[in-house]
Amino acid sequence: MVGYCLTIVRVGGKASTPLEQTPPKRKKAGNSAAGIPAIISTAKHGISKMGILHSITSFSRVNKFDGFDCPGCAWPDPDDNRTIAEFCENGAKAIADEGTKKKADPNFWSKWTISELSEKSDQWLNSQGRITDPMILREGSEKYERILWPDAFSIIAGELSQLENSDKAIFYTSGRTSNEAAFLWQLLARSYGTNNLPDCSNMCHESSGVALSETIGIGKGTVKLEDFEKADLIIVVGQNPGTNHPRMLTALRDAKKSGASIISINPLKEKGMIRFKHPQNPLELFGYGTAIADDHVRVRINGDMALFRGFAKEIFSSKCEDSNFIHRYTTGSDDYRKIVENTGWEEISEISGIEISEIRRIGRIIGSAESVITCWAMGLTQHQNSVATIQEISNLHLLCGHIGNPGSGLCPVRGHSNVQGDRTVGINHKPSEEFLKSLETKFQISLNRSGGYDAVESVRMMSEAKNCVFLSMGGNFLSAMSDTKATADSLNSCSLTVQISTKPNRSHLITGKTALILPCLGRSEIDRSGTKNQFVTVENSMGVVHMSKGRARPASNNILSEPSIVSGIAESLEEIIGDSGIRWKWLSEDYNRIRDCIEETIPGFEDYNSRCVQDGGFYLPNPPRDSLEFNTESGKAKFVPNNLSSTIARDGLFIMMTIRSHDQYNTTIYGTEDRYRGISGGRRVVFMSKSDMDANGWKDLQVVNLTSHFKDKTIFSEGWYIFEYDIPPGNIATYFPESNILIPLESVAEYSNTPTSKSVVVSIST
């Protein structure tokens, strides 16, 4: 049970997004995703930011074999044929955002103080354009000023060399970073002496990696894109493809046309799972489109583990399990059967919020399906019991033999374009001994064996240790992290903060004593590092590694590629602390050399340079998918029985989950409209059921305050507007990053340490 706390932490100041002075407006929400509104939105963003010609050239190259990888989500491209427009509306927004003509040049930074900029909205900050020059905020100053690249590198090197120990440095990585830059980044951190390599995986799919590594021996999914058209049943749980992975709707539509049934499990009935109008199909565009989900299961927030336990219970009772698969390929089934049979139907129904008869009906559908894919995203990974929940799904697939067969498998859908690739090439605060040894052999260096800090641990360490150095390869760490005030305090306590960025964001305003902004190339831009035009590689959600080659003119002649920035920092650092023998500049002058190093140190990258340039790239090995082999202690997949659990809020409290608007990508805000949910002109919104509003005497668009409760800590946030919505009673939803201030730093998932952004206990006051 969660109790009240005596102390209220009031979150405010420049770290928080400003309050909204007018309420949002309610607009009619459509009954389908994409269609003509998506085409209009794509054209609007492209033309207004890039112009007609640049829009045509950029959109025609994205996700093509010889083009650049979309800087948005990690949904895979088709292995063979690519359409004329191989992108979605939100991908178009990301491309237009990167290719904008506007410039946040030194003149922009000279006009504004940090305090003044902190009063601007996240949307306004992002809309100021591309950063053109390296900038420095000197200690005691309120304005950034231009600095030369060599001087910026020297400042970083000087601060790192003066730390009392290397573990006071944090090397954060965003999911947009290429394989080549990520490999150099982790090599820099480890050669310096630390494994402090937190990344955005710590905040999103870390729970998936931890759960699946134990059950099937690999922390990745086990399906290919082609499996969707072979599936008998597809379950989409804790995910909103229409906004977060719109191209997935094409795969679901094609699966539906091939005869698959689709079940959507989500507290919100999202438009993308209702009906989809493919923008490139005239019959759908001007017609009714394709109905996607056959069933919508409105589970309570954090009721998913109980729901899947119920499915398993029904499968056991109706004797639908695949005993041959269980015997040949798994261990632990008897213990799992015992815990399932000892779980009562009433408990399952109460926690999930779903009637017993409905759970049993869907359980029979799953049990009778010949091939099943289960997809999930952050709706499952950001709870205290996330690892156990994902293992419950894995148990269900093992129970029915739905791994390693055509049309079957587990499918965690990654939210950022190369977050999976970054982890594959070494961005990991807990590196394996095998990987460290391979680096030592290749580069003839000695590496630290102590585990590094993840994102949550990094915030805590920076706050306690003081005078640390925080370096961020992309991203917006402040806004992405939980507990905005605690995160801001930790960054403020650093001696130096460094942001490698393309556009202004709130992390540039919450800094150490000294702060640097280092502008880097975007994915769509020509990279002329070294003696030739370069290309990079990325890995999508299904383990395909492929080339990405930008063709657009860089936003400025004074921005560098990420590998060039890493090598510049490394060379300046080694001038002070001594030469490691790693040829940093030589590596960054030809990315083929970096890929050769990856090939020599990481299994699965054989013939990397030749295979990555082939149309569509190549698949990394995936033993469970490819050959039903499992890298576990027993050599078999493992049933993992967990006690049933859920986040509980007593009377008067609510369970809050954070969600995205359709007009944002991660922490990047493009606008204030969420047309799929019928909202315009505001983001500080509390989605609430009519029954909860009536029970408390609250009205639509009434202003309220939110207070989160975790153990003995409460956090207060004011200025939110109630928005009547179809959501289970006792549950509410809010947009992030605005509501991240309410997620206590201490509230994390068991085993993965991921912030519990989808199950925050809150009270509401007027």
C-alpha positions in Angstrom: 0.0 0.0 0.0 1.1 3.5 -0.7 0.8 6.2 2.0 0.9 9.9 2.3 4.1 11.8 3.0 4.6 14.8 5.3 7.0 16.7 3.1 6.0 18.1 -0.2 8.8 18.8 -2.8 7.6 21.7 -4.9 9.0 21.3 -8.4 9.5 24.6 -10.3 12.1 26.9 -11.7 13.9 26.6 -15.0 14.1 22.8 -15.1 10.3 22.5 -15.4 8.2 23.2 -18.5 6.3 26.5 -18.1 2.7 26.4 -17.0 0.0 27.0 -19.6 -2.1 30.0 -19.2 -5.1 28.9 -21.2 -6.9 25.5 -21.2 -6.6 23.1 -24.2 -9.5 22.9 -26.6 -11.5 19.8 -27.4 -11.6 18.9 -31.1 -13.4 16.0 -32.8 -11.1 13.0 -33.0 -11.2 10.9 -36.1 -12.0 7.2 -36.1 -8.9 6.1 -38.0 -5.2 6.6 -38.1 -3.2 8.2 -41.0 -5.2 8.9 -44.1 -5.5 12.4 -45.6 -4.8 14.2 -42.3 -1.4 12.5 -42.2 -0.6 13.6 -45.8 -1.5 17.1 -44.9 0.5 17.1 -41.8 3.5 15.6 -43.6 3.3 18.3 -46.3 2.9 21.1 -43.7 5.9 20.1 -41.7 8.1 19.5 -44.7 7.3 22.6 -46.7 7.2 25.0 -43.7 10.6 23.9 -42.4 12.6 22.7 -45.4 10.8 24.2 -48.5 9.3 22.2 -51.4 12.5 21.1 -53.1 14.3 20.0 -50.0 11.2 18.2 -48.8 10.9 16.2 -52.0 14.5 15.2 -52.1 14.7 14.3 -48.4 11.4 12.3 -48.3 12.4 10.4 -51.5 15.7 9.2 -49.9 14.6 8.2 -46.4 14.7 4.5 -45.7 15.8 3.7 -49.3 18.6 1.2 -49.9 21.1 3.9 -50.7 19.4 6.6 -48.6 19.4 7.5 -44.9 17.7 5.8 -42.1 14.8 7.7 -40.6 15.9 9.4 -37.4 12.6 8.4 -35.8 11.5 5.0 -34.5 13.3 1.7 -35.0 10.5 -0.1 -36.9 12.2 -2.2 -39.7 12.0 -1.5 -43.4 11.0 -4.3 -45.9 13.9 -6.6 -46.8 13.2 -6.4 -50.5 10.9 -3.8 -52.1 10.7 -0.2 -50.8 7.7 2.0 -51.7 8.0 5.5 -53.1 7.3 6.9 -49.7 8.9 4.6 -47.2 8.2 6.7 -44.1 5.3 7.8 -41.9 3.9 11.1 -40.7 5.9 11.2 -37.6 9.1 10.2 -39.4 8.4 13.1 -41.8 8.2 15.4 -38.8 11.6 14.2 -37.5 13.2 14.6 -41.0 11.7 18.1 -41.4 12.8 19.0 -37.9 16.4 17.9 -38.7 16.4 19.6 -42.1 14.9 22.9 -41.0 16.2 26.1 -42.6 16.2 27.9 -39.2 19.4 28.3 -37.4 20.2 28.7 -33.7 23.5 30.4 -34.5 25.7 32.5 -32.1 23.5 35.5 -32.7 20.5 33.5 -31.3 22.4 32.6 -28.2 23.6 36.1 -27.7 20.0 37.4 -27.5 18.8 35.3 -24.7 19.9 34.6 -21.1 19.5 31.1 -19.7 16.8 32.3 -17.4 14.9 33.8 -20.3 15.2 30.6 -22.4 14.0 28.5 -19.4 10.7 30.4 -19.5 10.1 29.2 -23.1 8.2 26.0 -23.9 9.9 22.9 -25.1 8.2 23.4 -28.5 9.6 26.9 -28.8 13.1 25.8 -27.9 13.0 23.0 -30.5 11.6 25.4 -33.2 14.6 27.7 -33.1 16.5 25.6 -35.6 19.8 23.9 -36.0 22.8 24.7 -33.7 25.6 25.9 -36.0 28.6 26.4 -33.8 30.1 25.0 -30.6 29.0 27.1 -27.7 30.2 27.6 -24.1 28.4 28.8 -21.0 31.2 29.9 -18.8 31.0 29.7 -15.0 29.0 32.7 -13.7 27.7 33.7 -17.1 24.0 33.8 -18.2 24.6 33.5 -21.9 26.2 31.0 -24.2 29.0 32.3 -26.5 30.9 30.8 -29.4 34.0 28.7 -28.8 36.5 27.1 -31.2 36.4 23.3 -31.5 40.0 22.8 -30.3 39.3 25.0 -27.2 36.1 23.0 -26.5 38.0 19.7 -26.7 40.7 21.1 -24.4 38.2 22.2 -21.7 36.6 18.7 -21.7 40.0 17.0 -21.5 41.1 19.3 -18.7 38.0 18.6 -16.6 38.2 14.9 -17.2 41.9 14.8 -16.3 41.3 16.6 -13.0 38.6 14.3 -11.7 39.8 12.4 -8.5 38.6 9.2 -10.2 37.3 8.2 -13.6 34.0 7.0 -12.2 33.0 10.6 -11.6 32.5 10.9 -15.4 29.2 9.9 -17.1 29.1 9.1 -20.8 25.3 9.1 -21.7 24.1 7.9 -25.1 20.9 8.6 -27.0 19.3 6.1 -29.4 19.9 8.3 -32.5 23.7 7.6 -32.3 25.1 5.5 -35.1 26.9 2.2 -34.5 30.2 3.8 -35.4 29.8 6.7 -33.1 28.5 4.5 -30.3 31.4 2.1 -30.5 33.9 5.0 -30.3 32.0 6.5 -27.4 32.1 3.4 -25.3 35.8 2.9 -26.2 36.6 6.4 -25.1 34.7 5.9 -21.8 36.4 2.5 -21.1 39.9 3.6 -22.1 39.5 6.6 -19.8 38.7 4.1 -17.0 34.9 4.0 -16.5 32.0 1.8 -17.5 29.5 4.6 -16.7 27.6 4.3 -20.0 23.9 5.0 -19.2 21.7 5.2 -22.2 18.1 5.7 -23.2 17.6 1.9 -22.9 17.8 2.4 -19.2 14.6 4.4 -19.4 12.6 2.3 -21.9 13.4 -1.3 -22.9 15.9 -2.3 -20.2 13.2 -4.4 -18.7 12.7 -6.3 -21.9 16.4 -7.1 -22.2 16.7 -8.3 -18.6 13.5 -10.4 -18.8 14.3 -12.1 -22.2 18.0 -12.6 -21.4 16.9 -14.9 -18.5 14.2 -16.7 -20.4 15.5 -17.2 -23.9 19.1 -16.2 -23.6 19.0 -13.0 -25.7 17.7 -9.6 -24.8 16.1 -9.0 -28.2 12.9 -10.0 -30.0 12.6 -13.2 -32.1 10.7 -12.2 -35.2 11.3 -10.7 -38.6 9.0 -8.3 -40.4 7.9 -11.1 -42.8 6.5 -13.1 -39.8 3.6 -10.6 -39.5 2.1 -11.9 -42.7 2.5 -15.5 -41.6 1.0 -15.0 -38.1 -2.3 -16.5 -37.1 -2.7 -14.1 -34.2 -1.0 -10.9 -33.2 -1.2 -9.4 -29.7 -0.3 -5.7 -29.3 0.0 -4.9 -25.7 1.1 -1.7 -23.9 1.8 0.0 -27.2 0.3 2.8 -29.4 1.6 2.1 -32.9 -0.5 4.9 -34.5 1.6 7.6 -32.8 4.8 5.9 -31.7 5.5 3.4 -34.6 3.1 4.4 -37.4 4.7 2.2 -40.0 3.9 -0.8 -37.9 0.2 -0.2 -38.9 1.1 -1.2 -42.5 2.5 -4.5 -41.2 -0.7 -5.0 -39.1 -2.9 -4.1 -42.1 -1.0 -6.6 -44.3 -1.3 -9.3 -41.6 -5.0 -8.7 -41.4 -5.4 -9.1 -45.1 -3.5 -12.3 -44.9 -6.0 -13.7 -42.4 -4.5 -12.8 -39.0 -6.5 -11.9 -36.0 -5.3 -8.9 -33.9 -5.9 -8.3 -30.2 -5.2 -4.9 -28.7 -4.5 -4.7 -24.9 -4.3 -1.2 -23.6 -6.0 1.1 -21.0 -6.7 3.5 -23.8 -8.4 2.5 -27.0 -6.0 4.1 -29.4 -7.1 5.2 -32.9 -4.3 3.4 -34.7 -5.6 0.0 -33.4 -9.1 0.8 -34.5 -8.8 1.6 -38.2 -5.9 2.5 -40.5 -6.0 4.3 -43.8 -2.8 3.7 -45.7 -1.7 7.1 -47.2 -0.4 5.3 -50.4 -3.5 3.3 -51.1 -6.3 5.5 -52.8 -9.0 2.9 -52.1 -8.2 3.1 -48.4 -7.4 6.8 -48.3 -10.8 7.8 -49.6 -12.7 4.8 -48.2 -13.0 3.2 -44.9 -9.5 1.9 -44.5 -8.7 -1.4 -42.8 -10.1 -2.3 -39.4 -7.1 -3.4 -37.3 -8.0 -5.0 -33.9 -10.6 -7.6 -33.6 -10.7 -7.2 -29.8 -9.8 -4.3 -27.6 -9.0 -5.3 -24.0 -9.1 -2.2 -21.7 -6.8 -3.6 -19.1 -6.2 -1.5 -15.9 -2.8 0.2 -15.7 -0.3 -2.5 -14.6 -2.9 -5.2 -14.9 -1.1 -6.9 -17.8 0.8 -9.5 -15.7 -2.5 -10.7 -14.2 -4.1 -10.8 -17.6 -1.5 -13.0 -19.2 -1.5 -15.2 -16.1 -5.2 -15.7 -16.8 -4.5 -16.6 -20.4 -2.0 -19.2 -19.3 -4.5 -20.5 -16.7 -7.1 -21.0 -19.4 -4.6 -22.7 -21.7 -3.7 -25.2 -19.0 -7.3 -25.9 -18.1 -8.2 -26.5 -21.7 -5.1 -28.5 -22.3 -3.9 -26.4 -25.2 -0.2 -26.3 -24.3 2.4 -27.7 -26.8 3.9 -30.5 -24.7 6.3 -31.5 -27.4 7.9 -28.1 -27.6 7.9 -27.8 -23.8 9.7 -31.1 -23.4 12.3 -30.5 -26.2 13.2 -26.9 -25.7 12.3 -25.7 -22.2 12.9 -26.1 -18.5 10.8 -25.1 -15.4 7.4 -25.8 -16.8 6.2 -27.8 -13.8 7.0 -24.9 -11.4 5.2 -22.5 -13.7 2.2 -24.7 -14.0 2.0 -24.9 -10.2 2.1 -21.1 -9.7 -0.5 -20.6 -12.4 -2.9 -23.1 -11.0 -2.5 -21.6 -7.5 -3.5 -18.1 -8.8 -7.2 -17.6 -8.3 -9.5 -16.3 -11.0 -10.9 -13.6 -8.7 -7.4 -12.2 -8.1 -6.6 -12.2 -11.8 -9.9 -10.4 -12.7 -9.5 -7.8 -9.9 -6.0 -6.8 -10.8 -6.5 -6.8 -14.6 -9.9 -5.2 -14.4 -11.2 -7.7 -17.0 -14.1 -10.1 -16.5 -13.2 -13.7 -16.0 -15.3 -14.9 -18.9 -13.5 -12.4 -21.2 -10.1 -13.5 -20.1 -11.0 -17.2 -20.6 -12.5 -16.5 -24.1 -9.3 -14.7 -25.3 -7.2 -17.4 -23.6 -8.9 -20.0 -25.8 -8.2 -17.9 -28.9 -4.5 -17.8 -28.0 -4.4 -21.5 -27.2 -6.0 -22.5 -30.5 -3.8 -20.2 -32.7 -1.2 -21.9 -34.8 1.3 -19.0 -34.7 1.3 -16.0 -32.4 3.3 -12.8 -32.2 3.2 -10.6 -29.1 4.4 -7.0 -29.5 4.9 -4.5 -26.6 6.6 -1.2 -25.8 6.8 1.1 -22.8 3.3 0.3 -21.6 4.9 -2.8 -20.2 8.5 -1.9 -19.5 8.0 1.0 -17.1 6.4 -0.6 -14.0 7.9 -2.0 -10.8 7.0 -5.5 -12.0 7.9 -5.0 -15.7 10.5 -7.8 -15.8 8.0 -10.3 -14.3 5.3 -9.1 -16.7 7.4 -9.6 -19.8 8.5 -13.0 -18.5 4.8 -13.9 -18.1 4.4 -13.2 -21.8 7.5 -15.2 -22.6 6.1 -18.1 -20.5 2.9 -18.0 -22.5 4.9 -18.3 -25.8 6.9 -21.2 -24.4 3.7 -22.8 -23.2 2.3 -22.8 -26.8 5.6 -23.2 -28.7 5.3 -19.8 -30.3 9.1 -19.1 -30.6 11.3 -20.0 -33.5 8.5 -20.8 -35.9 7.3 -18.8 -38.9 4.7 -16.2 -37.9 5.6 -16.6 -34.2 7.7 -14.9 -31.6 8.3 -12.1 -29.1 8.5 -8.6 -30.5 9.6 -5.7 -28.2 9.3 -2.6 -30.4 12.1 -0.2 -29.8 11.3 3.4 -29.7 14.4 5.1 -31.1 16.1 4.5 -34.4 19.3 2.9 -33.2 18.8 2.3 -29.5 19.2 -1.5 -30.1 22.3 -1.0 -32.2 24.0 1.1 -29.6 23.6 -1.7 -27.1 24.8 -4.3 -29.5 28.1 -2.4 -30.2 28.9 -1.8 -26.6 26.8 0.9 -24.9 26.3 -1.0 -21.7 27.0 -0.1 -18.1 27.4 -3.8 -17.3 29.7 -5.1 -20.1 30.4 -8.8 -20.4 33.8 -10.2 -19.6 34.0 -11.6 -23.1 33.5 -8.1 -24.6 36.0 -6.4 -22.3 38.6 -9.1 -23.2 38.0 -8.6 -26.9 38.6 -4.8 -26.6 41.7 -5.4 -24.6 43.1 -7.8 -27.2 42.2 -5.6 -30.1 43.5 -2.3 -28.7 46.2 -3.5 -26.3 44.7 -1.7 -23.3 43.7 -2.7 -19.7 40.1 -2.0 -18.8 38.1 -1.5 -15.6 36.0 -4.5 -14.5 33.7 -2.7 -12.0 30.1 -2.2 -13.2 29.1 1.3 -14.3 26.1 3.5 -13.5 22.8 3.3 -15.3 20.6 6.5 -15.8 19.0 6.4 -12.4 22.3 5.6 -10.6 24.1 8.3 -12.5 21.7 11.0 -11.3 22.1 9.8 -7.7 25.9 9.6 -8.0 26.3 13.1 -9.6 24.2 14.6 -6.8 26.1 12.9 -4.0 29.7 13.1 -5.4 29.5 16.7 -6.8 31.9 18.2 -9.3 31.4 15.3 -11.8 31.6 15.6 -15.6 28.5 14.7 -17.6 28.8 14.1 -21.3 25.7 13.4 -23.5 25.9 12.0 -27.0 22.6 13.3 -28.2 19.3 13.2 -26.5 17.7 15.5 -23.9 18.7 13.8 -20.6 16.9 16.2 -18.3 13.6 15.9 -19.9 13.8 12.2 -20.6 14.7 11.2 -17.0 12.3 10.7 -14.1 12.2 13.2 -11.2 13.0 16.3 -13.1 14.0 18.3 -9.9 16.4 15.6 -8.7 17.9 15.2 -12.2 18.3 19.0 -12.5 20.0 19.2 -9.1 22.4 16.5 -10.1 23.4 18.2 -13.3 23.7 21.6 -11.5 26.2 19.9 -9.2 28.6 19.0 -12.0 31.7 20.9 -12.8 31.1 20.4 -16.5 28.2 19.3 -18.7 28.6 18.6 -22.4 25.7 18.2 -24.8 26.4 16.8 -28.4 23.2 18.1 -30.1 21.5 19.2 -33.2 18.9 21.6 -31.8 18.2 23.5 -28.6 16.5 21.7 -25.7 16.0 22.0 -22.0 19.1 20.1 -21.1 21.1 23.0 -22.5 19.6 25.2 -19.8 20.3 23.0 -16.7 24.0 22.8 -16.6 27.1 22.3 -14.5 29.4 25.2 -13.5 30.6 25.2 -17.1 28.6 23.9 -20.1 29.4 23.1 -23.7 27.1 22.5 -26.6 28.8 20.6 -29.5 26.7 20.7 -32.7 26.8 17.5 -34.7 25.6 16.3 -38.1 22.1 14.9 -38.6 21.3 11.5 -40.1 20.1 13.1 -43.4 23.3 15.2 -43.9 26.4 14.6 -46.0 29.3 13.5 -43.8 32.6 14.6 -45.3 34.8 13.5 -42.4 38.3 12.5 -43.3 39.1 12.2 -47.0 35.8 10.9 -48.4 32.1 11.0 -47.9 31.2 8.6 -45.1 28.1 6.5 -44.2 27.1 5.0 -40.9 25.1 1.9 -39.9 22.2 1.3 -37.6 20.3 -1.7 -36.3 16.5 -1.8 -36.3 14.1 -3.5 -33.9 14.4 -6.9 -35.6 18.2 -7.1 -35.7 18.9 -5.9 -39.2 22.1 -3.8 -39.6 22.1 -1.6 -42.6 23.7 1.5 -44.2 22.5 5.1 -43.7 24.0 7.7 -46.0 23.0 11.4 -45.8 22.7 13.5 -48.9 21.6 16.9 -47.7 24.0 19.9 -47.3 25.0 20.2 -43.6 23.2 22.9 -41.6 26.6 24.7 -41.0 30.2 24.4 -42.1 31.2 24.4 -38.5 29.5 21.3 -37.3 31.2 17.9 -37.0 30.1 14.3 -37.2 29.8 12.4 -33.9 32.8 10.1 -34.6 34.9 13.3 -35.2 33.7 14.8 -32.0 34.6 11.7 -30.0 38.1 11.5 -31.6 38.6 15.2 -30.9 37.8 14.7 -27.2 39.9 11.6 -27.0 43.0 13.1 -28.6 42.9 16.2 -26.4 42.4 14.0 -23.3 45.4 11.7 -24.2 47.6 14.8 -24.6 47.2 15.2 -20.9 46.8 11.7 -19.4 49.0 9.8 -21.8 48.6 8.0 -25.1 46.5 4.8 -25.1 47.8 3.7 -28.5 44.3 4.0 -30.0 44.5 5.8 -33.3 41.4 8.0 -32.7 41.8 10.4 -35.6 42.7 7.6 -38.0 39.6 5.8 -37.1 37.3 8.8 -37.4 38.7 9.6 -40.9 37.4 6.4 -42.4 34.4 4.7 -40.8 35.3 1.4 -42.5 38.1 1.2 -40.0 35.6 1.6 -37.1 33.5 -1.1 -38.6 36.6 -3.3 -38.9 37.1 -2.9 -35.2 33.5 -3.8 -34.5 33.9 -6.9 -36.6 37.0 -7.9 -34.7 35.5 -7.5 -31.2 31.7 -8.3 -31.5 30.3 -11.7 -32.8 27.9 -11.5 -35.7 29.6 -8.7 -37.6 31.7 -10.9 -39.9 32.4 -9.2 -43.3 30.8 -6.1 -41.9 31.9 -3.6 -44.5 30.8 -5.7 -47.4 27.5 -6.9 -46.0 26.2 -3.6 -44.7 26.3 -2.0 -48.1 24.1 -4.7 -49.6 20.5 -3.7 -50.2 18.7 -4.1 -46.9 21.9 -4.9 -45.0 22.1 -8.1 -43.0 20.5 -9.9 -40.0 22.5 -10.4 -36.8 22.5 -13.9 -35.4 19.4 -14.6 -33.2 19.7 -18.2 -32.0 16.1 -18.6 -30.6 14.6 -17.3 -33.8 17.1 -18.9 -36.2 17.6 -22.4 -34.8 15.7 -22.7 -31.5 18.9 -22.5 -29.5 19.0 -20.7 -26.2 22.1 -19.2 -24.6 21.0 -20.1 -21.1 22.7 -22.2 -18.4 20.7 -25.3 -19.4 20.8 -24.6 -23.1 17.0 -24.5 -23.1 14.5 -21.7 -22.8 13.4 -21.1 -19.2 9.9 -20.8 -17.7 10.2 -18.1 -15.0 7.5 -18.3 -12.4 6.9 -15.0 -10.6 4.4 -14.1 -7.9 1.5 -12.0 -9.2 1.9 -8.3 -8.5 0.6 -4.9 -9.4 0.9 -1.3 -8.3 -1.9 -0.6 -5.8 -3.5 2.8 -5.0 -5.8 3.1 -2.0 -9.0 5.0 -2.0 -8.7 8.6 -3.1 -5.5 8.0 -5.1 -5.0 7.3 -8.8 -2.5 5.3 -10.9 -1.0 7.6 -13.5 0.8 6.6 -16.7 2.8 9.0 -18.9 2.1 8.9 -22.7 3.1 10.7 -25.9 1.0 13.1 -27.9 0.7 12.5 -31.6 2.6 15.8 -32.1 5.8 14.8 -30.4 8.7 12.3 -30.7 10.2 11.3 -27.4 11.0 14.6 -25.7 10.8 16.6 -29.0 7.6 18.6 -29.2 6.5 19.5 -32.7 3.1 21.1 -31.7 0.3 21.1 -29.2 -2.3 19.1 -31.1 -3.1 15.4 -30.5 -5.7 14.9 -33.2 -6.1 11.1 -32.4 -7.3 12.1 -28.9 -9.1 15.3 -29.8 -6.9 17.8 -28.1 -5.6 21.1 -29.4 -3.6 24.0 -27.8 -2.3 22.3 -24.6 -0.2 19.6 -23.1 -0.7 19.8 -19.3 -3.7 17.4 -19.6 -5.0 14.8 -17.2 -7.0 12.1 -19.1 -9.7 10.9 -16.7 -12.8 8.8 -16.8 -16.2 10.4 -16.5 -17.1 8.2 -13.5 -14.0 9.5 -11.6 -14.9 13.1 -12.5 -18.5 12.7 -11.3 -17.5 10.9 -8.1 -15.2 13.9 -7.2 -17.4 16.7 -8.5 -14.8 17.7 -11.1 -15.6 19.3 -14.5 -14.0 18.9 -17.9 -11.0 21.3 -18.4 -11.0 22.1 -14.7 -7.6 23.2 -13.3 -6.1 20.8 -10.7 -2.8 20.0 -9.0 -1.1 16.6 -8.9 0.9 15.1 -6.1 2.8 11.8 -6.5 3.3 9.5 -3.5 6.1 6.9 -3.1 7.1 5.6 0.3 7.9 8.7 2.4 8.3 11.1 -0.6 5.7 13.3 -2.3 6.2 15.6 -5.3 3.8 18.4 -6.1 3.0 19.8 -9.6 0.4 22.5 -10.3 -1.6 23.7 -13.3 -3.1 20.6 -15.0 -6.4 20.5 -16.9 -8.8 17.5 -16.5 -9.8 16.1 -19.8 -12.7 13.6 -19.9 -11.6 10.4 -21.7 -12.3 6.7 -22.1 -9.9 5.3 -19.5 -10.5 2.7 -16.8 -11.7 4.2 -13.5 -8.9 4.8 -11.0 -6.4 5.4 -13.8 -5.3 8.7 -15.4 -2.8 9.5 -18.2 -0.6 12.6 -18.7 1.9 13.6 -21.3 5.6 13.4 -20.8 8.0 15.1 -20.4 5.7 17.5 -18.5 4.7 14.9 -16.0 8.2 13.4 -15.5 8.6 15.7 -12.5 6.1 13.5 -10.7 8.0 10.2 -11.1 10.2 9.7 -8.0 13.8 8.8 -8.7 13.6 6.0 -6.2 10.6 4.4 -8.0 12.1 1.9 -10.4 11.4 -1.5 -11.9 12.8 -4.5 -10.1 16.0 -6.0 -11.7 16.1 -3.4 -14.6 16.1 -0.2 -12.5 13.9 1.5 -15.2 11.8 4.5 -13.9 8.2 3.5 -13.3 6.8 6.1 -15.7 3.7 4.0 -16.4 2.6 3.4 -12.8 2.8 6.5 -10.6 0.5 6.8 -7.6 -1.0 10.3 -7.4 -3.6 12.4 -5.6 -5.5 15.2 -7.2 -6.4 18.5 -5.5 -8.1 21.7 -6.7 
